[in-house]
Amino acid sequence: METPAPEPGQVLVRNEAVGVNYIDVYYRDGSLPGDLPFVPGQEAAGTVVATGEGVTDFAVGDTVAYASHRGAYAPTVAVPAGKLVPVPGGVTARDAAAVLLQGLAAHYLTHDTHPVGAGETVVVLAAAGGLGRLLVQLAAHRGATVIAVVSSAEKEKVALEAGARHVLRYAGFGDRVRELTEGAGAQAVYDSVGADTWRDSLRALGRRGVLVMCGASSGPVPALDTGLLRTGGSLYVTRPTLGDHVPDSEALRARAAEVFALLAAGAMRPLVSQELPLDEAARAHRMLEDRSTTGKLLLIP
């Protein structure tokens, strides 16, 4: 593809690193609708190489990142200025690409969707993945006891290093959470797996607990009998999205600044499991889909 020219209000960014996220898989396989043809990718960081008419917030040479503009799987991308965030000094473009999208998600999930409090018990599924690992870190940072759910011994080590107090396997994890909490259950479960796990996630919740569906790597959750919420203890279920938590550039930049501050303080520590050349994007998707990854995958143009 030809290098684009920035239109009015756009910034041309030379990508240094592109973040790979499960939402890229959802667009590719049609789980999320999109006009064809399209370039995948939502997240990247790099350097401003040109600005369009009317852009005053950014200048050539600035390090910037974005997390909600599709088309990131490319060497250069023209991005609306309102979707860009400045990357502060001391944060590399690679770190920004590794943390921004999932860091924004982990932030609103633990600060807004369910404001995690000290002394609570929360459960994080896929706890060694890119989002799960950050959720473990932020929940532990806010004083919660974190129960991680993973699929292997290798991922168990990753979850413990991130701050989990207990680590479980998937089989029957709902009952195991009940045992660990002496029958009380958890205040929140962050479930990014979906079809294979949602019943155990409900089982793991205590009275008035909240099931946060933040992904569906095993497929979508079927139609829900709300009677399960009543008999489970007046439970809540929610499916939040990034767009509703950063609806404009002001909210995006404010939340991104908090994410970068947590990164600088060491409360949020991204783990890049592998960097692949951009032309190996298909391999990156296969790695996500077979759940063989820990931490974050980056594509390098």
PEBELFEN-V141022 format. One record per residue. N is the residue number from 1. NEAR is the number of other C-alpha atoms within 10 Angstrom. Layout:
# PEBELFEN-V141022
{{N;NEAR} {N;NEAR}}
This chain:
# PEBELFEN-V141022
{{1;6} {2;5} {3;12} {4;11} {5;15} {6;19} {7;16} {8;13} {9;16} {10;23} {11;30} {12;24} {13;30} {14;22} {15;27} {16;22} {17;31} {18;33} {19;30} {20;27} {21;22} {22;18} {23;17} {24;19} {25;21} {26;16} {27;18} {28;17} {29;10} {30;9} {31;13} {32;11} {33;10} {34;10} {35;6} {36;6} {37;6} {38;11} {39;14} {40;19} {41;25} {42;20} {43;29} {44;37} {45;30} {46;27} {47;21} {48;22} {49;17} {50;18} {51;25} {52;18} {53;11} {54;11} {55;17} {56;10} {57;12} {58;18} {59;14} {60;13} {61;12} {62;15} {63;25} {64;24} {65;30} {66;30} {67;27} {68;20} {69;17} {70;18} {71;17} {72;27} {73;25} {74;22} {75;17} {76;23} {77;24} {78;24} {79;24} {80;19} {81;21} {82;17} {83;18} {84;25} {85;24} {86;17} {87;23} {88;16} {89;7} {90;9} {91;14} {92;17} {93;22} {94;22} {95;21} {96;31} {97;31} {98;28} {99;30} {100;26} {101;26} {102;24} {103;29} {104;23} {105;22} {106;29} {107;24} {108;18} {109;23} {110;20} {111;15} {112;12} {113;19} {114;19} {115;14} {116;22} {117;18} {118;13} {119;11} {120;16} {121;26} {122;30} {123;33} {124;28} {125;30} {126;24} {127;33} {128;31} {129;25} {130;27} {131;28} {132;27} {133;32} {134;30} {135;32} {136;32} {137;25} {138;25} {139;29} {140;24} {141;18} {142;17} {143;14} {144;23} {145;22} {146;28} {147;26} {148;33} {149;26} {150;22} {151;18} {152;13} {153;12} {154;11} {155;23} {156;21} {157;14} {158;19} {159;30} {160;20} {161;14} {162;26} {163;22} {164;27} {165;16} {166;16} {167;24} {168;20} {169;16} {170;18} {171;12} {172;15} {173;22} {174;22} {175;17} {176;20} {177;29} {178;17} {179;13} {180;14} {181;14} {182;9} {183;14} {184;15} {185;25} {186;29} {187;22} {188;29} {189;31} {190;26} {191;27} {192;24} {193;19} {194;20} {195;16} {196;15} {197;20} {198;23} {199;14} {200;19} {201;27} {202;25} {203;21} {204;29} {205;29} {206;23} {207;17} {208;16} {209;23} {210;24} {211;25} {212;22} {213;21} {214;22} {215;22} {216;20} {217;21} {218;15} {219;14} {220;15} {221;16} {222;9} {223;6} {224;10} {225;8} {226;13} {227;10} {228;14} {229;18} {230;13} {231;10} {232;18} {233;15} {234;15} {235;21} {236;18} {237;16} {238;12} {239;11} {240;17} {241;15} {242;17} {243;10} {244;8} {245;18} {246;18} {247;10} {248;12} {249;14} {250;13} {251;12} {252;22} {253;17} {254;12} {255;21} {256;27} {257;17} {258;14} {259;24} {260;23} {261;15} {262;17} {263;18} {264;14} {265;10} {266;12} {267;19} {268;24} {269;20} {270;24} {271;20} {272;19} {273;13} {274;13} {275;17} {276;16} {277;14} {278;18} {279;13} {280;12} {281;19} {282;10} {283;13} {284;22} {285;18} {286;13} {287;14} {288;19} {289;14} {290;10} {291;14} {292;12} {293;19} {294;24} {295;21} {296;24} {297;27} {298;26} {299;25} {300;21} {301;16}}
